[in-house]
Amino acid sequence: MTLLDSDVSHSSIDVLDKLAFVHEKSVKQHVAGIGVELLFVPAYSPRLNPVESILCVVKSQFTCSRMNRRVARIRETAVLPQVAL
């Protein structure tokens, strides 16, 4: 908990999602003991969590990259029927 003491300022605002360990009794007691109030982002509200916007960009780039590789593989292995006139 000393890491928490050094990282949390009494005048700071910390945005937290509902991580399980934050709700443990010992964590709540310690945080209350150093005079910090915890406020939680509501469930299913990714727009309020800045990390979610970063993960969205990373996920879209990863997905797009995977899709491009799949399309390239399909094109490489596709057997196109000859059109007879």
C-alpha positions in Angstrom: 0.0 0.0 0.0 3.0 2.4 0.2 3.0 2.7 -3.5 -0.6 3.9 -3.3 0.4 6.5 -0.7 3.2 7.9 -2.9 1.1 8.0 -6.1 -2.2 9.5 -4.7 -2.3 13.2 -4.0 -4.9 14.4 -1.6 -6.0 16.9 -4.2 -6.1 14.5 -7.1 -9.0 13.0 -9.0 -8.6 9.3 -9.8 -10.9 7.6 -12.3 -11.5 4.0 -11.5 -13.5 1.3 -13.1 -15.0 -1.5 -11.0 -11.9 -3.6 -10.7 -12.4 -6.3 -8.1 -9.4 -5.6 -6.0 -10.4 -2.0 -5.4 -13.6 -3.2 -3.6 -11.6 -5.3 -1.1 -12.2 -4.2 2.5 -8.4 -3.7 3.2 -8.1 -1.4 0.1 -11.2 0.6 1.1 -9.9 1.0 4.7 -6.4 2.1 3.5 -7.7 4.6 1.0 -10.1 6.1 3.6 -7.2 6.3 6.0 -5.2 8.5 3.7 -8.2 10.8 3.1 -8.9 9.8 -0.5 -12.5 9.3 -1.7 -13.0 6.7 -4.5 -15.4 7.5 -7.3 -16.2 4.8 -9.8 -17.2 5.0 -13.5 -20.6 3.4 -14.0 -20.8 0.0 -15.6 -20.9 -0.2 -19.4 -19.7 3.4 -19.9 -16.5 3.1 -21.9 -16.7 6.7 -23.1 -16.0 7.8 -19.5 -12.9 5.7 -19.3 -9.9 7.2 -21.2 -8.2 3.9 -21.4 -11.1 2.5 -23.4 -10.5 5.0 -26.2 -6.9 4.0 -26.5 -7.8 0.3 -26.6 -10.5 1.0 -29.2 -7.8 2.4 -31.6 -5.4 -0.5 -30.9 -8.2 -3.0 -31.4 -9.3 -1.5 -34.7 -5.8 -1.4 -36.1 -5.2 -5.0 -35.0 -8.5 -6.1 -36.5 -7.9 -4.2 -39.8 -4.4 -5.7 -40.0 -5.7 -9.2 -39.5 -8.5 -8.7 -42.0 -6.0 -7.4 -44.7 -3.8 -10.5 -44.2 -6.8 -12.8 -44.5 -8.0 -11.1 -47.7 -4.4 -11.3 -49.1 -4.3 -15.0 -48.4 -7.6 -15.6 -50.0 -6.5 -13.8 -53.1 -3.3 -15.8 -53.2 -5.0 -19.1 -53.0 -8.2 -18.4 -54.9 -8.9 -20.5 -58.0 -10.9 -18.4 -60.4 -12.9 -20.3 -63.0 -12.0 -19.4 -66.5 -14.8 -17.8 -68.4 -15.4 -19.5 -71.7 -16.9 -17.5 -74.4 
